[in-house]
């Protein structure tokens, strides 16, 4: 074999060997733990290391903050290192806290990767690692450690609590006093009959200066009394409509005629501009009608 043939054979061999070596790489990964037992509630570091061929790229596993028994806090982002032997190493550091005593194993972690420029995803299983967690209840260990993450408690001054209780008690007493006074006030009120109330309204109307206003007010008082006494609306009725709507048994015929005369006379003063008589005359007639109609009432 000539020198040129040997040289070409050697160059072909060098070009084939890296490809063959790279194609023979089996992806793998591992958790690198502290190498010794840890204490419950104390953070420690763990390293996730994954090795792939350079022609492949890792799909971020995206571990949750609480992964089984492991409370994880990712420190930096994933670091990538390319090796001369055609390998690519992915590393990510985690701060880990365990809250259960005993041997605690990581959960199975499927690692997904794919060839660069390809969409087909390949997977291999990361072997679990077991961490021994010891209790902090060691007679020779005088350091205090929390059994759970500390909670932020809001301090409330005892004086503030007492002040709030005093305010609430004062408001409660004030409400009770108002309700009690209102109940006593209602119980002291004397129930006034419709006839007595109408007579009081007539007495106040007698002090009006304008005779027209006196006659109009007398008619209003009588209409209101009829409405309350018989339980019927009267404010929107004319005198004729009011008289026709009265039940036949509601009052004697004589009282009905007297009521008609009083209301019609007040209408003439109000609408027909009739010169009214003396105030005392219609006031006396209305009082007499109320007294006779009410009978044994408080009138």
C-alpha positions in Angstrom: 0.0 0.0 0.0 1.4 3.4 -1.0 1.8 6.3 1.4 -1.1 8.1 -0.3 -3.4 5.1 0.2 -2.4 4.9 3.9 -3.0 8.6 4.4 -6.4 8.5 2.8 -7.4 5.4 4.9 -6.3 7.2 8.1 -8.3 10.3 7.3 -11.4 8.3 6.6 -11.0 6.4 9.9 -10.7 9.7 11.8 -13.9 11.1 10.1 -15.9 8.0 10.9 -14.8 7.4 14.6 -16.5 10.6 16.1 -19.8 9.9 14.4 -19.7 6.3 15.5 -18.8 7.3 19.0 -21.5 9.9 19.2 -24.1 7.6 17.8 -23.3 5.0 20.4 -23.9 7.4 23.3 -26.8 6.3 25.5 -28.6 9.3 27.2 -28.5 9.1 31.0 -29.0 11.3 34.0 -28.7 11.3 37.8 -29.5 13.2 41.0 -26.4 14.2 42.9 -27.4 14.5 46.5 -25.5 15.7 49.7 -23.9 12.2 50.2 -25.0 12.1 53.8 -28.2 12.3 55.9 -29.9 15.6 56.3 -32.1 17.1 59.1 -35.8 17.6 58.8 -36.7 21.2 57.8 -33.1 22.2 56.8 -32.5 23.1 53.2 -29.8 21.3 51.3 -28.5 21.3 47.7 -29.1 18.7 45.0 -27.9 18.7 41.4 -29.8 17.3 38.5 -27.4 16.2 35.8 -28.5 14.9 32.3 -26.1 13.7 29.6 -27.2 13.7 25.9 -25.5 13.5 22.5 -24.7 16.9 21.0 -27.1 16.2 18.2 -29.9 16.2 20.8 -31.6 18.9 22.9 -33.2 18.6 26.4 -36.9 19.5 27.0 -37.1 21.2 30.3 -38.7 18.9 32.8 -40.3 21.8 34.7 -40.4 20.3 38.2 -43.1 21.8 40.5 -42.3 23.6 43.7 -43.7 20.7 45.8 -42.6 17.4 44.1 -43.8 14.5 46.2 -42.1 14.9 49.6 -39.5 17.2 48.1 -39.9 21.0 48.4 -37.8 22.4 45.5 -36.5 25.8 44.8 -34.5 26.0 41.5 -31.5 28.2 42.0 -30.0 29.1 38.5 -31.4 28.2 35.1 -30.3 25.0 33.4 -26.6 25.2 32.5 -25.4 23.5 29.3 -21.8 22.3 28.7 -20.5 20.7 25.5 -17.7 18.1 25.8 -15.0 17.3 23.3 -16.2 13.7 23.1 -19.4 14.7 21.5 -21.5 14.9 24.7 -23.7 17.7 26.0 -24.2 17.9 29.8 -27.2 19.7 31.3 -27.0 20.7 35.0 -29.5 22.5 37.3 -29.0 23.2 41.0 -31.9 22.9 43.5 -32.4 23.9 47.1 -34.4 21.1 48.7 -36.3 20.8 52.0 -37.8 17.6 53.4 -40.4 17.6 56.1 -40.7 13.8 56.8 -38.3 11.7 58.8 -36.8 8.5 57.3 -35.5 7.5 53.9 -37.3 9.7 51.3 -37.0 8.7 47.6 -37.5 11.1 44.7 -40.4 10.4 42.3 -39.7 8.8 38.9 -38.7 11.5 36.5 -39.2 10.9 32.8 -36.6 12.9 30.9 -37.7 14.0 27.4 -35.3 15.0 24.6 -35.3 15.2 20.8 -32.8 15.5 18.0 -32.0 19.0 16.9 -34.4 20.1 14.2 -36.6 17.1 14.7 -40.1 16.9 16.4 -40.0 13.3 17.5 -39.6 13.2 21.3 -37.7 10.4 23.0 -37.8 9.6 26.7 -35.7 7.7 29.3 -36.3 7.3 33.0 -34.1 9.1 35.6 -33.2 6.7 38.4 -34.5 7.8 41.8 -32.3 8.8 44.7 -33.0 8.2 48.4 -32.2 10.8 51.0 -32.1 9.9 54.7 -33.8 12.5 56.8 -33.1 12.6 60.6 -35.0 14.3 63.4 -33.7 17.4 65.0 -34.6 16.0 68.5 -31.0 15.3 69.4 -30.2 15.8 73.1 -26.7 17.1 72.1 -28.1 19.5 69.6 -29.1 22.8 71.2 -30.0 24.7 68.0 -33.7 25.5 67.5 -35.1 24.7 64.1 -38.6 25.2 62.8 -40.8 22.1 62.1 -42.6 24.1 59.4 -41.9 27.4 57.6 -42.5 30.3 60.0 -45.8 32.1 59.7 -46.0 35.8 59.6 -48.2 36.8 62.6 -49.8 40.3 62.8 -49.3 41.8 66.2 -52.4 43.3 67.7 -52.0 45.4 70.8 -54.1 44.4 73.9 -55.1 48.0 74.3 -56.5 48.0 70.8 -58.5 44.8 71.6 -59.8 46.4 74.8 -60.8 49.6 72.9 -62.7 47.7 70.3 -64.5 45.7 72.9 -65.5 48.9 74.7 -66.7 50.5 71.5 -68.8 47.4 70.7 -70.2 47.3 74.2 -71.1 51.0 74.0 -72.8 50.6 70.7 -74.7 47.6 72.0 -75.9 49.5 75.1 -76.9 52.5 73.0 -78.9 50.3 70.7 -80.6 48.6 73.6 -81.4 51.9 75.2 -82.9 53.4 72.1 -85.1 50.3 71.5 -86.2 50.2 75.1 -87.1 53.9 75.1 -89.0 53.5 71.9 -90.9 50.6 73.3 -91.8 52.4 76.5 -92.7 55.5 74.5 -95.1 53.6 72.4 -96.7 51.9 75.4 -97.3 55.3 77.1 -99.1 56.7 74.0 -102.8 56.8 74.4 -104.7 55.3 71.5 -106.9 58.0 70.0 -110.1 57.1 68.2 -110.8 58.4 64.7 -113.6 60.6 66.1 -111.4 62.1 68.8 -108.7 62.8 66.2 -111.2 64.4 63.9 -112.5 66.7 66.7 -108.9 67.7 67.5 -108.5 68.6 63.8 -111.7 70.7 63.9 -110.5 72.6 67.0 -107.3 73.5 65.2 -109.2 74.5 62.1 -111.3 76.9 64.2 -108.2 79.0 64.8 -107.6 79.7 61.1 -108.2 83.3 60.0 -109.5 82.7 56.5 -113.1 81.6 56.5 -112.7 79.8 53.1 -109.8 77.8 54.5 -111.9 76.9 57.5 -114.7 75.5 55.4 -112.3 73.6 53.1 -110.5 72.2 56.1 -113.7 71.0 57.8 -114.7 69.1 54.6 -111.2 67.5 54.5 -111.5 66.4 58.2 -114.9 64.9 57.6 -113.8 63.1 54.4 -110.8 61.7 56.2 -112.9 60.5 59.2 -115.3 58.7 56.8 -112.4 57.0 55.0 -110.8 55.8 58.3 -114.1 54.8 60.0 -115.5 52.9 57.0 -112.1 51.7 55.5 -112.6 53.3 52.1 -110.6 55.8 50.0 -112.3 59.2 49.9 -109.6 61.8 48.9 -110.2 61.4 45.1 -114.0 61.2 45.2 -116.4 64.1 44.6 -119.1 64.7 47.2 -121.7 62.9 45.0 -119.4 59.9 44.5 -118.6 59.8 48.2 -122.2 59.7 49.2 -123.2 57.2 46.6 -120.3 54.9 47.6 -121.4 54.8 51.3 -122.9 51.5 52.3 -126.6 51.8 53.1 -126.0 50.4 56.6 -123.0 52.6 57.3 -125.0 55.4 59.0 -128.6 56.5 59.7 -130.3 58.4 56.9 -130.5 61.6 59.1 -126.7 61.5 59.5 -126.2 61.0 55.8 -128.3 64.1 55.0 -126.5 66.2 57.5 -123.1 65.0 56.1 -124.3 65.8 52.5 -125.3 69.4 53.6 -122.0 70.0 55.3 -119.9 68.8 52.3 -122.0 70.5 49.7 -121.9 73.8 51.6 -118.1 73.5 51.8 -118.0 72.8 48.0 -120.0 75.9 47.3 -117.5 78.0 49.3 -114.5 76.4 47.7 -115.7 76.2 44.0 -118.6 78.6 43.6 -117.1 81.4 45.6 -120.1 81.5 48.0 -119.5 83.9 50.8 -119.1 81.7 53.8 -120.9 82.1 57.1 -119.2 82.5 60.4 -116.5 80.0 61.1 -118.1 78.9 64.4 -121.3 77.9 62.7 -119.8 75.2 60.4 -117.3 74.1 63.1 -120.2 73.6 65.6 -122.2 71.7 63.0 -119.3 69.4 62.2 -118.7 68.7 65.9 -122.3 67.9 66.5 -122.4 65.5 63.5 -119.2 63.7 64.7 -120.6 63.4 68.3 -124.0 62.0 67.1 -122.4 59.7 64.5 -119.7 58.3 66.8 -122.3 57.5 69.5 -120.5 55.7 72.3 -117.0 56.4 70.8 -114.4 58.6 72.5 -115.9 61.7 70.8 
